[in-house]
Amino acid sequence: MNTSSTTPVAKVRFRPQFALYHPNARGTGSAVKMDIRPALTDSEGCVMLSIATQATLADRSAGAAKAATFDWANALTVKLGFSDLCAFLQVFRGEYEAIEGGKGLFHMSSAGSTKINLKHMIEPCVGYSLDISRTSADGAERYARFFFGGGEALGLSEALCGIMSVICFGVPGPSWESARSPIGTKGSGNEAA
């Protein structure tokens, strides 16, 4: 019996953003936000990662709790592609202590250069430090840091593993099967080079 025409299909809800907030009482905290951009027919997938510094302190006086805020308008944002995310996973999995032996990843553009480094830390506490430094074409420098605790690093590592197929191939949908080229046809990637 064919029930596909009468059975409602559950819609998959895709949540493309995730954020972690680490405010502190000194006002020197930071927050990190990740925005997944799935691969499309004409573009590679990536994760846009932003680090924002703490803008205000939390206020629990006068009976009304007010959360700390973060300066997202001036956040440092980087685009992490497939190779960048693989480097992050190697550090989170313990294959390396830091990306490229501590040298980090370098992204160059007409606007300037950006260095991204993720390293495993033991002192002053155990976790992972994500550092982004950017030098603009006019020589101005900016820096941001976010520290992942061990549990956060484990969860983020698992999340990154889970989204790698979306970064590589996109989000399958109803038109996915019709968009695929049969194996061995022109454009399927099976041609001899």
FIVEXPA-540539 format. One record per residue: residue number from 1; chain; x, y negated, z negated of N, C-alpha, C in turn. Coordinates in steps of 0.02 Angstrom, whole numbers, always signed. Last residue first. Layout:
REM FIVEXPA-540539
+-----+-----+--------+--------+--------+--------+--------+--------+--------+--------+--------+
: seq : mol :   n.xx :   n.yy :   n.zz :  ca.xx :  ca.yy :  ca.zz :   c.xx :   c.yy :   c.zz :
+-----+-----+--------+--------+--------+--------+--------+--------+--------+--------+--------+
: NUM :   A :      X :      Y :      Z :      X :      Y :      Z :      X :      Y :      Z :
...
+-----+-----+--------+--------+--------+--------+--------+--------+--------+--------+--------+
***
This chain:
REM FIVEXPA-540539
+-----+-----+--------+--------+--------+--------+--------+--------+--------+--------+--------+
: seq : mol :   n.xx :   n.yy :   n.zz :  ca.xx :  ca.yy :  ca.zz :   c.xx :   c.yy :   c.zz :
+-----+-----+--------+--------+--------+--------+--------+--------+--------+--------+--------+
: 193 :   A :  +2043 :   -622 :   +777 :  +2071 :   -690 :   +781 :  +2116 :   -697 :   +841 :
: 192 :   A :  +1894 :   -535 :   +817 :  +1966 :   -534 :   +809 :  +1993 :   -605 :   +817 :
: 191 :   A :  +1744 :   -563 :   +724 :  +1783 :   -567 :   +785 :  +1857 :   -561 :   +769 :
: 190 :   A :  +1664 :   -569 :   +614 :  +1693 :   -505 :   +628 :  +1736 :   -505 :   +692 :
: 189 :   A :  +1593 :   -682 :   +591 :  +1656 :   -676 :   +555 :  +1691 :   -610 :   +569 :
: 188 :   A :  +1482 :   -708 :   +664 :  +1472 :   -671 :   +602 :  +1536 :   -663 :   +562 :
: 187 :   A :  +1498 :   -768 :   +786 :  +1486 :   -811 :   +729 :  +1478 :   -775 :   +664 :
: 186 :   A :  +1425 :   -640 :   +882 :  +1466 :   -701 :   +882 :  +1447 :   -745 :   +822 :
: 185 :   A :  +1402 :   -489 :   +786 :  +1382 :   -538 :   +836 :  +1425 :   -600 :   +830 :
: 184 :   A :  +1441 :   -406 :   +684 :  +1468 :   -393 :   +750 :  +1445 :   -442 :   +803 :
: 183 :   A :  +1292 :   -411 :   +592 :  +1363 :   -394 :   +593 :  +1384 :   -378 :   +664 :
: 182 :   A :  +1178 :   -545 :   +625 :  +1193 :   -473 :   +620 :  +1268 :   -461 :   +625 :
: 181 :   A :  +1173 :   -687 :   +521 :  +1190 :   -660 :   +586 :  +1203 :   -585 :   +578 :
: 180 :   A :  +1042 :   -755 :   +423 :  +1100 :   -712 :   +428 :  +1110 :   -688 :   +500 :
: 179 :   A :   +923 :   -820 :   +419 :   +982 :   -860 :   +433 :  +1044 :   -817 :   +443 :
: 178 :   A :   +828 :   -730 :   +378 :   +825 :   -751 :   +448 :   +887 :   -792 :   +467 :
: 177 :   A :   +862 :   -716 :   +241 :   +870 :   -659 :   +287 :   +870 :   -682 :   +359 :
: 176 :   A :   +829 :   -848 :   +191 :   +897 :   -821 :   +188 :   +907 :   -765 :   +239 :
: 175 :   A :   +708 :   -904 :   +176 :   +735 :   -906 :   +243 :   +805 :   -874 :   +247 :
: 174 :   A :   +683 :   -891 :    +38 :   +641 :   -854 :    +86 :   +671 :   -853 :   +156 :
: 173 :   A :   +855 :   -891 :    -24 :   +784 :   -911 :    -26 :   +746 :   -872 :    +26 :
: 172 :   A :  +1005 :   -903 :   -115 :   +962 :   -866 :    -69 :   +889 :   -888 :    -78 :
: 171 :   A :  +1111 :  -1036 :   -120 :  +1055 :  -1007 :   -157 :  +1011 :   -969 :   -109 :
: 170 :   A :  +1285 :  -1009 :    -74 :  +1223 :  -1047 :    -80 :  +1171 :  -1009 :   -120 :
: 169 :   A :  +1410 :   -948 :    -69 :  +1360 :   -930 :    -19 :  +1295 :   -969 :    -22 :
: 168 :   A :  +1499 :  -1006 :   -166 :  +1524 :   -976 :   -104 :  +1470 :   -971 :    -50 :
: 167 :   A :  +1417 :  -1054 :   -267 :  +1469 :  -1098 :   -240 :  +1493 :  -1072 :   -172 :
: 166 :   A :  +1344 :   -938 :   -291 :  +1308 :   -998 :   -268 :  +1358 :  -1047 :   -237 :
: 165 :   A :  +1444 :   -855 :   -340 :  +1409 :   -836 :   -278 :  +1371 :   -895 :   -249 :
: 164 :   A :  +1481 :   -924 :   -458 :  +1528 :   -920 :   -402 :  +1493 :   -899 :   -337 :
: 163 :   A :  +1400 :   -925 :   -568 :  +1383 :   -971 :   -513 :  +1430 :   -965 :   -454 :
: 162 :   A :  +1452 :   -831 :   -658 :  +1384 :   -822 :   -632 :  +1368 :   -867 :   -573 :
: 161 :   A :  +1574 :   -885 :   -692 :  +1572 :   -821 :   -656 :  +1504 :   -812 :   -622 :
: 160 :   A :  +1526 :   -996 :   -762 :  +1563 :  -1006 :   -701 :  +1565 :   -942 :   -659 :
: 159 :   A :  +1468 :   -931 :   -873 :  +1426 :   -970 :   -828 :  +1461 :   -981 :   -761 :
: 158 :   A :  +1581 :   -874 :   -932 :  +1528 :   -830 :   -907 :  +1483 :   -867 :   -858 :
: 157 :   A :  +1647 :   -994 :   -967 :  +1679 :   -946 :   -923 :  +1627 :   -899 :   -892 :
: 156 :   A :  +1555 :  -1048 :  -1056 :  +1568 :  -1082 :   -993 :  +1601 :  -1036 :   -943 :
: 155 :   A :  +1565 :   -954 :  -1161 :  +1502 :   -965 :  -1126 :  +1511 :   -998 :  -1059 :
: 154 :   A :  +1701 :   -971 :  -1197 :  +1675 :   -905 :  -1176 :  +1611 :   -914 :  -1136 :
: 153 :   A :  +1701 :  -1106 :  -1234 :  +1743 :  -1083 :  -1178 :  +1719 :  -1016 :  -1152 :
: 152 :   A :  +1617 :  -1101 :  -1344 :  +1596 :  -1140 :  -1285 :  +1636 :  -1118 :  -1224 :
: 151 :   A :  +1696 :  -1023 :  -1430 :  +1631 :   -999 :  -1408 :  +1606 :  -1036 :  -1347 :
: 150 :   A :  +1812 :  -1108 :  -1446 :  +1817 :  -1040 :  -1418 :  +1751 :  -1013 :  -1392 :
: 149 :   A :  +1776 :  -1277 :  -1391 :  +1789 :  -1227 :  -1442 :  +1789 :  -1158 :  -1409 :
: 148 :   A :  +1847 :  -1390 :  -1281 :  +1800 :  -1335 :  -1287 :  +1821 :  -1290 :  -1344 :
: 147 :   A :  +1867 :  -1562 :  -1271 :  +1893 :  -1501 :  -1303 :  +1836 :  -1450 :  -1309 :
: 146 :   A :  +1911 :  -1678 :  -1148 :  +1857 :  -1643 :  -1182 :  +1887 :  -1579 :  -1209 :
: 145 :   A :  +1970 :  -1839 :  -1100 :  +1984 :  -1772 :  -1126 :  +1920 :  -1744 :  -1157 :
: 144 :   A :  +2031 :  -1956 :   -979 :  +1976 :  -1929 :  -1019 :  +1994 :  -1858 :  -1040 :
: 143 :   A :  +2097 :  -2108 :   -913 :  +2109 :  -2042 :   -942 :  +2048 :  -2021 :   -982 :
: 142 :   A :  +2163 :  -2213 :   -784 :  +2110 :  -2195 :   -830 :  +2122 :  -2123 :   -852 :
: 141 :   A :  +2256 :  -2349 :   -714 :  +2253 :  -2280 :   -740 :  +2196 :  -2272 :   -789 :
: 140 :   A :  +2287 :  -2441 :   -565 :  +2252 :  -2435 :   -630 :  +2246 :  -2362 :   -650 :
: 139 :   A :  +2341 :  -2446 :   -437 :  +2386 :  -2431 :   -493 :  +2352 :  -2426 :   -561 :
: 138 :   A :  +2258 :  -2454 :   -330 :  +2287 :  -2518 :   -354 :  +2331 :  -2508 :   -416 :
: 137 :   A :  +2213 :  -2324 :   -315 :  +2259 :  -2351 :   -264 :  +2292 :  -2416 :   -287 :
: 136 :   A :  +2213 :  -2253 :   -483 :  +2181 :  -2280 :   -423 :  +2233 :  -2310 :   -376 :
: 135 :   A :  +2239 :  -2109 :   -563 :  +2274 :  -2170 :   -545 :  +2243 :  -2195 :   -480 :
: 134 :   A :  +2169 :  -2014 :   -692 :  +2161 :  -2041 :   -624 :  +2201 :  -2105 :   -618 :
: 133 :   A :  +2160 :  -1863 :   -779 :  +2191 :  -1929 :   -774 :  +2187 :  -1951 :   -702 :
: 132 :   A :  +2082 :  -1754 :   -887 :  +2078 :  -1784 :   -821 :  +2112 :  -1852 :   -824 :
: 131 :   A :  +2089 :  -1604 :   -977 :  +2114 :  -1673 :   -970 :  +2108 :  -1694 :   -898 :
: 130 :   A :  +2026 :  -1496 :  -1091 :  +2018 :  -1516 :  -1021 :  +2037 :  -1589 :  -1016 :
: 129 :   A :  +2082 :  -1374 :  -1199 :  +2081 :  -1446 :  -1186 :  +2076 :  -1458 :  -1111 :
: 128 :   A :  +2012 :  -1250 :  -1298 :  +2037 :  -1267 :  -1232 :  +2028 :  -1342 :  -1221 :
: 127 :   A :  +2062 :  -1176 :  -1455 :  +2012 :  -1193 :  -1404 :  +2046 :  -1209 :  -1338 :
: 126 :   A :  +2108 :  -1199 :  -1622 :  +2105 :  -1154 :  -1565 :  +2048 :  -1174 :  -1519 :
: 125 :   A :  +2192 :  -1351 :  -1671 :  +2142 :  -1299 :  -1680 :  +2138 :  -1258 :  -1616 :
: 124 :   A :  +2300 :  -1428 :  -1639 :  +2284 :  -1424 :  -1710 :  +2227 :  -1374 :  -1724 :
: 123 :   A :  +2359 :  -1271 :  -1583 :  +2366 :  -1325 :  -1632 :  +2334 :  -1388 :  -1604 :
: 122 :   A :  +2318 :  -1199 :  -1474 :  +2320 :  -1164 :  -1539 :  +2323 :  -1216 :  -1594 :
: 121 :   A :  +2237 :  -1205 :  -1315 :  +2269 :  -1238 :  -1371 :  +2267 :  -1193 :  -1433 :
: 120 :   A :  +2248 :  -1188 :  -1142 :  +2231 :  -1155 :  -1204 :  +2271 :  -1188 :  -1260 :
: 119 :   A :  +2201 :  -1317 :  -1028 :  +2251 :  -1276 :  -1061 :  +2224 :  -1248 :  -1127 :
: 118 :   A :  +2177 :  -1393 :   -876 :  +2142 :  -1355 :   -929 :  +2195 :  -1312 :   -961 :
: 117 :   A :  +2187 :  -1543 :   -787 :  +2221 :  -1488 :   -819 :  +2176 :  -1458 :   -873 :
: 116 :   A :  +2199 :  -1642 :   -646 :  +2152 :  -1605 :   -688 :  +2190 :  -1548 :   -720 :
: 115 :   A :  +2232 :  -1798 :   -579 :  +2261 :  -1737 :   -606 :  +2211 :  -1707 :   -655 :
: 114 :   A :  +2208 :  -1893 :   -434 :  +2179 :  -1868 :   -496 :  +2215 :  -1804 :   -516 :
: 113 :   A :  +2241 :  -2044 :   -345 :  +2255 :  -1974 :   -360 :  +2227 :  -1957 :   -429 :
: 112 :   A :  +2145 :  -2148 :   -229 :  +2198 :  -2136 :   -277 :  +2210 :  -2062 :   -288 :
: 111 :   A :  +2060 :  -2170 :   -123 :  +2048 :  -2209 :   -184 :  +2102 :  -2200 :   -236 :
: 110 :   A :  +2092 :  -2078 :    -29 :  +2112 :  -2147 :    -15 :  +2102 :  -2192 :    -76 :
: 109 :   A :  +2149 :  -1940 :   -132 :  +2102 :  -1972 :    -87 :  +2127 :  -2043 :    -73 :
: 108 :   A :  +2195 :  -1786 :   -208 :  +2215 :  -1849 :   -178 :  +2159 :  -1875 :   -132 :
: 107 :   A :  +2210 :  -1692 :   -350 :  +2163 :  -1711 :   -297 :  +2184 :  -1780 :   -272 :
: 106 :   A :  +2295 :  -1563 :   -427 :  +2299 :  -1631 :   -402 :  +2250 :  -1641 :   -345 :
: 105 :   A :  +2296 :  -1470 :   -578 :  +2272 :  -1477 :   -509 :  +2278 :  -1550 :   -489 :
: 104 :   A :  +2440 :  -1428 :   -683 :  +2372 :  -1448 :   -667 :  +2356 :  -1448 :   -593 :
: 103 :   A :  +2556 :  -1392 :   -748 :  +2559 :  -1446 :   -698 :  +2490 :  -1471 :   -679 :
: 102 :   A :  +2539 :  -1283 :   -827 :  +2536 :  -1348 :   -860 :  +2541 :  -1406 :   -811 :
: 101 :   A :  +2538 :  -1177 :   -738 :  +2593 :  -1182 :   -787 :  +2596 :  -1248 :   -822 :
: 100 :   A :  +2415 :  -1194 :   -670 :  +2480 :  -1204 :   -635 :  +2537 :  -1215 :   -684 :
:  99 :   A :  +2328 :  -1220 :   -818 :  +2324 :  -1219 :   -745 :  +2392 :  -1236 :   -716 :
:  98 :   A :  +2386 :  -1118 :   -954 :  +2366 :  -1182 :   -926 :  +2364 :  -1175 :   -850 :
:  97 :   A :  +2403 :   -985 :   -983 :  +2393 :  -1031 :  -1040 :  +2368 :  -1099 :  -1016 :
:  96 :   A :  +2320 :   -857 :   -890 :  +2370 :   -910 :   -895 :  +2353 :   -953 :   -955 :
:  95 :   A :  +2227 :   -762 :   -925 :  +2279 :   -743 :   -877 :  +2336 :   -793 :   -877 :
:  94 :   A :  +2121 :   -796 :  -1006 :  +2185 :   -782 :  -1038 :  +2239 :   -758 :   -991 :
:  93 :   A :  +2003 :   -841 :   -955 :  +2011 :   -768 :   -963 :  +2077 :   -748 :   -995 :
:  92 :   A :  +2026 :   -978 :   -942 :  +1976 :   -955 :   -990 :  +1983 :   -880 :  -1004 :
:  91 :   A :  +2122 :   -973 :   -837 :  +2141 :   -997 :   -903 :  +2091 :   -972 :   -955 :
:  90 :   A :  +2046 :   -921 :   -732 :  +2108 :   -887 :   -752 :  +2132 :   -910 :   -821 :
:  89 :   A :  +1944 :  -1017 :   -721 :  +1929 :   -950 :   -746 :  +1992 :   -912 :   -767 :
:  88 :   A :  +2016 :  -1124 :   -665 :  +1984 :  -1131 :   -731 :  +1971 :  -1062 :   -760 :
:  87 :   A :  +2048 :  -1067 :   -541 :  +2102 :  -1086 :   -587 :  +2075 :  -1094 :   -658 :
:  86 :   A :  +1920 :  -1056 :   -486 :  +1958 :   -995 :   -499 :  +2015 :  -1009 :   -547 :
:  85 :   A :  +1891 :  -1191 :   -471 :  +1853 :  -1152 :   -520 :  +1888 :  -1086 :   -536 :
:  84 :   A :  +1982 :  -1222 :   -368 :  +1986 :  -1256 :   -433 :  +1950 :  -1215 :   -487 :
:  83 :   A :  +1933 :  -1143 :   -263 :  +2000 :  -1130 :   -290 :  +2009 :  -1162 :   -359 :
:  82 :   A :  +1800 :  -1203 :   -245 :  +1811 :  -1132 :   -259 :  +1878 :  -1119 :   -292 :
:  81 :   A :  +1807 :  -1368 :   -321 :  +1789 :  -1320 :   -270 :  +1805 :  -1250 :   -292 :
:  80 :   A :  +1755 :  -1499 :   -413 :  +1791 :  -1436 :   -420 :  +1764 :  -1386 :   -369 :
:  79 :   A :  +1775 :  -1667 :   -420 :  +1741 :  -1615 :   -381 :  +1784 :  -1552 :   -385 :
:  78 :   A :  +1757 :  -1773 :   -563 :  +1798 :  -1736 :   -515 :  +1755 :  -1683 :   -481 :
:  77 :   A :  +1741 :  -1926 :   -649 :  +1708 :  -1870 :   -615 :  +1755 :  -1840 :   -564 :
:  76 :   A :  +1736 :  -2013 :   -796 :  +1781 :  -1989 :   -745 :  +1749 :  -1926 :   -715 :
:  75 :   A :  +1608 :  -2136 :   -830 :  +1637 :  -2069 :   -837 :  +1686 :  -2055 :   -781 :
:  74 :   A :  +1538 :  -2253 :   -842 :  +1610 :  -2257 :   -830 :  +1645 :  -2190 :   -838 :
:  73 :   A :  +1408 :  -2212 :   -866 :  +1419 :  -2259 :   -811 :  +1494 :  -2264 :   -793 :
:  72 :   A :  +1413 :  -2139 :   -984 :  +1410 :  -2103 :   -920 :  +1423 :  -2148 :   -861 :
:  71 :   A :  +1461 :  -2154 :  -1129 :  +1467 :  -2201 :  -1073 :  +1470 :  -2164 :  -1006 :
:  70 :   A :  +1343 :  -2095 :  -1249 :  +1404 :  -2086 :  -1211 :  +1403 :  -2130 :  -1149 :
:  69 :   A :  +1283 :  -2108 :  -1420 :  +1276 :  -2113 :  -1348 :  +1344 :  -2108 :  -1314 :
:  68 :   A :  +1213 :  -2020 :  -1561 :  +1269 :  -2055 :  -1529 :  +1255 :  -2057 :  -1453 :
:  67 :   A :  +1041 :  -2037 :  -1611 :  +1098 :  -1998 :  -1587 :  +1152 :  -2044 :  -1559 :
:  66 :   A :   +964 :  -2086 :  -1756 :   +980 :  -2108 :  -1688 :  +1044 :  -2072 :  -1667 :
:  65 :   A :   +835 :  -2063 :  -1870 :   +897 :  -2036 :  -1842 :   +905 :  -2059 :  -1770 :
:  64 :   A :   +773 :  -2166 :  -1989 :   +764 :  -2149 :  -1918 :   +831 :  -2126 :  -1889 :
:  63 :   A :   +805 :  -2202 :  -2120 :   +756 :  -2149 :  -2108 :   +746 :  -2129 :  -2035 :
:  62 :   A :   +910 :  -2292 :  -2133 :   +841 :  -2318 :  -2129 :   +791 :  -2265 :  -2108 :
:  61 :   A :  +1038 :  -2200 :  -2043 :  +1014 :  -2245 :  -2096 :   +941 :  -2265 :  -2083 :
:  60 :   A :  +1103 :  -2131 :  -1950 :  +1052 :  -2094 :  -1988 :  +1025 :  -2136 :  -2045 :
:  59 :   A :  +1171 :  -2146 :  -1797 :  +1147 :  -2187 :  -1853 :  +1091 :  -2149 :  -1888 :
:  58 :   A :  +1321 :  -2112 :  -1707 :  +1254 :  -2090 :  -1729 :  +1235 :  -2133 :  -1789 :
:  57 :   A :  +1405 :  -2240 :  -1613 :  +1401 :  -2192 :  -1667 :  +1329 :  -2170 :  -1679 :
:  56 :   A :  +1430 :  -2255 :  -1435 :  +1405 :  -2278 :  -1500 :  +1405 :  -2222 :  -1550 :
:  55 :   A :  +1508 :  -2192 :  -1335 :  +1496 :  -2264 :  -1332 :  +1474 :  -2292 :  -1400 :
:  54 :   A :  +1630 :  -2072 :  -1296 :  +1577 :  -2092 :  -1342 :  +1570 :  -2168 :  -1341 :
:  53 :   A :  +1664 :  -2044 :  -1121 :  +1685 :  -2058 :  -1190 :  +1625 :  -2080 :  -1231 :
:  52 :   A :  +1632 :  -1910 :  -1010 :  +1616 :  -1977 :  -1033 :  +1640 :  -1985 :  -1105 :
:  51 :   A :  +1674 :  -1819 :   -871 :  +1688 :  -1827 :   -942 :  +1675 :  -1900 :   -959 :
:  50 :   A :  +1601 :  -1712 :   -748 :  +1612 :  -1780 :   -774 :  +1627 :  -1777 :   -849 :
:  49 :   A :  +1608 :  -1618 :   -603 :  +1620 :  -1618 :   -675 :  +1636 :  -1689 :   -697 :
:  48 :   A :  +1524 :  -1533 :   -485 :  +1544 :  -1602 :   -501 :  +1549 :  -1604 :   -577 :
:  47 :   A :  +1567 :  -1391 :   -403 :  +1541 :  -1416 :   -466 :  +1568 :  -1486 :   -475 :
:  46 :   A :  +1517 :  -1334 :   -239 :  +1565 :  -1361 :   -287 :  +1529 :  -1373 :   -353 :
:  45 :   A :  +1513 :  -1263 :    -71 :  +1485 :  -1277 :   -137 :  +1539 :  -1304 :   -184 :
:  44 :   A :  +1533 :  -1336 :    +91 :  +1555 :  -1291 :    +38 :  +1521 :  -1311 :    -27 :
:  43 :   A :  +1411 :  -1358 :   +222 :  +1456 :  -1384 :   +170 :  +1472 :  -1331 :   +118 :
:  42 :   A :  +1314 :  -1311 :   +311 :  +1366 :  -1355 :   +337 :  +1414 :  -1383 :   +284 :
:  41 :   A :  +1231 :  -1228 :   +234 :  +1254 :  -1206 :   +300 :  +1314 :  -1246 :   +323 :
:  40 :   A :  +1296 :  -1249 :    +67 :  +1244 :  -1255 :   +118 :  +1272 :  -1232 :   +184 :
:  39 :   A :  +1329 :  -1205 :   -100 :  +1351 :  -1207 :    -31 :  +1289 :  -1212 :    +14 :
:  38 :   A :  +1264 :  -1310 :   -234 :  +1270 :  -1246 :   -197 :  +1297 :  -1257 :   -127 :
:  37 :   A :  +1330 :  -1395 :   -356 :  +1309 :  -1411 :   -287 :  +1318 :  -1347 :   -247 :
:  36 :   A :  +1301 :  -1423 :   -525 :  +1315 :  -1373 :   -473 :  +1288 :  -1398 :   -406 :
:  35 :   A :  +1377 :  -1522 :   -638 :  +1322 :  -1523 :   -591 :  +1340 :  -1476 :   -534 :
:  34 :   A :  +1417 :  -1545 :   -806 :  +1432 :  -1509 :   -745 :  +1369 :  -1506 :   -702 :
:  33 :   A :  +1487 :  -1654 :   -924 :  +1427 :  -1635 :   -886 :  +1450 :  -1601 :   -822 :
:  32 :   A :  +1545 :  -1684 :  -1087 :  +1559 :  -1659 :  -1020 :  +1493 :  -1638 :   -988 :
:  31 :   A :  +1594 :  -1812 :  -1201 :  +1544 :  -1766 :  -1176 :  +1564 :  -1745 :  -1106 :
:  30 :   A :  +1680 :  -1861 :  -1353 :  +1670 :  -1860 :  -1280 :  +1616 :  -1809 :  -1263 :
:  29 :   A :  +1729 :  -1973 :  -1488 :  +1706 :  -1911 :  -1459 :  +1700 :  -1916 :  -1383 :
:  28 :   A :  +1762 :  -2080 :  -1565 :  +1811 :  -2059 :  -1515 :  +1792 :  -1993 :  -1481 :
:  27 :   A :  +1693 :  -2121 :  -1675 :  +1674 :  -2150 :  -1611 :  +1721 :  -2131 :  -1554 :
:  26 :   A :  +1710 :  -2062 :  -1796 :  +1758 :  -2114 :  -1779 :  +1740 :  -2149 :  -1713 :
:  25 :   A :  +1618 :  -1959 :  -1803 :  +1606 :  -2018 :  -1845 :  +1655 :  -2075 :  -1830 :
:  24 :   A :  +1584 :  -1896 :  -1637 :  +1613 :  -1893 :  -1703 :  +1603 :  -1959 :  -1740 :
:  23 :   A :  +1506 :  -1788 :  -1513 :  +1517 :  -1853 :  -1546 :  +1554 :  -1843 :  -1611 :
:  22 :   A :  +1508 :  -1694 :  -1392 :  +1548 :  -1690 :  -1453 :  +1558 :  -1760 :  -1482 :
:  21 :   A :  +1402 :  -1604 :  -1286 :  +1415 :  -1668 :  -1319 :  +1453 :  -1657 :  -1383 :
:  20 :   A :  +1383 :  -1535 :  -1126 :  +1403 :  -1524 :  -1195 :  +1422 :  -1591 :  -1225 :
:  19 :   A :  +1268 :  -1490 :   -995 :  +1311 :  -1538 :  -1030 :  +1325 :  -1515 :  -1101 :
:  18 :   A :  +1220 :  -1449 :   -831 :  +1232 :  -1426 :   -899 :  +1279 :  -1476 :   -932 :
:  17 :   A :  +1113 :  -1431 :   -687 :  +1156 :  -1470 :   -731 :  +1161 :  -1438 :   -800 :
:  16 :   A :  +1023 :  -1358 :   -605 :  +1090 :  -1373 :   -580 :  +1136 :  -1411 :   -628 :
:  15 :   A :   +923 :  -1229 :   -617 :   +942 :  -1285 :   -660 :  +1014 :  -1304 :   -644 :
:  14 :   A :   +795 :  -1166 :   -523 :   +866 :  -1177 :   -523 :   +881 :  -1238 :   -566 :
:  13 :   A :   +674 :  -1047 :   -538 :   +690 :  -1116 :   -555 :   +765 :  -1122 :   -562 :
:  12 :   A :   +587 :   -953 :   -425 :   +649 :   -956 :   -464 :   +664 :  -1030 :   -476 :
:  11 :   A :   +420 :   -906 :   -432 :   +469 :   -954 :   -408 :   +529 :   -955 :   -455 :
:  10 :   A :   +349 :   -749 :   -397 :   +374 :   -795 :   -449 :   +426 :   -842 :   -418 :
:   9 :   A :   +219 :   -727 :   -287 :   +291 :   -721 :   -296 :   +312 :   -773 :   -348 :
:   8 :   A :    +67 :   -638 :   -305 :   +103 :   -702 :   -308 :   +177 :   -689 :   -322 :
:   7 :   A :    +10 :   -521 :   -191 :    +44 :   -529 :   -255 :    +81 :   -596 :   -255 :
:   6 :   A :    -36 :   -516 :    -62 :    -83 :   -534 :   -114 :    -51 :   -545 :   -182 :
:   5 :   A :    +65 :   -479 :    +22 :    +26 :   -537 :    +42 :    -23 :   -559 :    -12 :
:   4 :   A :   +121 :   -366 :    -39 :   +161 :   -427 :    -36 :   +120 :   -488 :    -16 :
:   3 :   A :    +65 :   -244 :    -47 :    +35 :   -296 :    -89 :    +71 :   -362 :    -84 :
:   2 :   A :    +30 :   -109 :    +44 :    +68 :   -170 :    +49 :    +34 :   -225 :     +9 :
:   1 :   A :    +42 :    +59 :     +0 :     +0 :     +0 :     +0 :    +44 :    -62 :     +0 :
+-----+-----+--------+--------+--------+--------+--------+--------+--------+--------+--------+
***
